[in-house]
């Protein structure tokens, strides 16, 4: 089992700008560490044992990458060329027959954005730009392995916003690779908005904290934060039986909305029930 932890970007509510930053597309897949040694590629999901067997297409691309340890996002792209987390989930199977079948339907691409070890040399203390130059020397793009492009301004990525990409990653050019840290890397998600009908809710308590989970007429579950918001919601719900809420979210999947945030409690009418936990 590999012990390396991913360096994670910190969430921000605006796009940071300045000469000290570079910008990358935020891909929607699964974080992984890719290791090339002794002519073989191994793939590790963070906190898990080796998972190379799930991605034979990566193993077969060993000639396109030099020895080293690399940080990447494992992605499956839809017919619009956008990484789709729902498609990536379809590759999380154990059966060998299913793996071979699904690799043809949902081919995985390792989008490599950083290098931690160049051959036998630890390069985590190098600046990000120095590490990017190593990637350019060590990797030859192919169907299953690609280097994540970066830009000096966010303009190019912003032009792709309406195509469905998840967001933008902002990185300090001089940052080292800090395992497990959220420092000097940032992420800004491109969000969608819609109004949902809340027909039920649950309350939860943990030590000194209390929260509310809203349940929509489609079974979607959304956390509601803020004491004032909760009071307004409960009053409207008690009066009307259901409440319309405006939410911001990234995408919709089989389990509901991804990364939903309540923007406004709008109001409601009618009759309904309440369930507390």
Steps between C-alpha positions, in 0.01 A plus 500: 500500500639842408493759779514817293209738557352727239548876519151648488381843379308721742151614396463872422197708399680701232773449240831624637713692251861613488835429337582241769219264391442248225160352408383147420167342412347320798428145389220292650627150571697312765825618659786253465874447526666342197836328552731390216791275604689212342300521181163473676221741587309473827193705596395586854185678615576718798475303823455168315713213387614458143214519249691451174286202398200731455679700229682268256516781241738690730721197552526462123620862463825443694717605205350850505626591845841496671573367848358713777205567729221715358181661630203474265124503460356185345229611259243360262394752235149525356412554134551876546855449619417593862611286795194337656514362856195279438683323218812461714290330767404234246867392491505416870441127458696194616393229257761446226238449229325825594831686509582393144150579380480842662848611400370500142184688593655740751874533433693663783753776442759592764514881491838562664549837665808454722812292564628405845796285406706518181654156470664467843516872580240654734383823332220602736702801622553626144277790390182411314635643174816290530286191556287588196818502287585152628154380393561633150824298480362183657161453336395445141126558464297203379139379521534392864757741647505876454657804662255757639544826309554818696452865404640832616150652520156346569352631173535178298331291768222755553412462131421132571276574800171445315618167356464329838849492651504479880707808569845652513808425713727791594856420607794699629786463251760470778311256722665174609295180512356491852355157579155512654499881510263761360748781461584716193267298276137610458186384319202692370199299385270607219156448651147462362183630664142382532198519729398181684191408699579383855229265630670369813802551720709335768684656791821362644705572810867435574651632824432877487406508132157472344409495133220441254492280189237602246325227300355597161205349315756309289674354805802731479668575834649845560664638814367832625750710695458812709279543806296782343439301179389198700255708703351656186471161331331333799251785539402488133479122505278500809274758337479347153613135502761540229758762410664607176876545528749637249813287486836517330662171397762355272323213327220245528563128538302189587529576874388862463677836482877519536640770731163673560490829690183679609505858370155620607190373678218625277169395661223242461136400545275199563523227765764247601681293760824535687740235622773568759804290573 
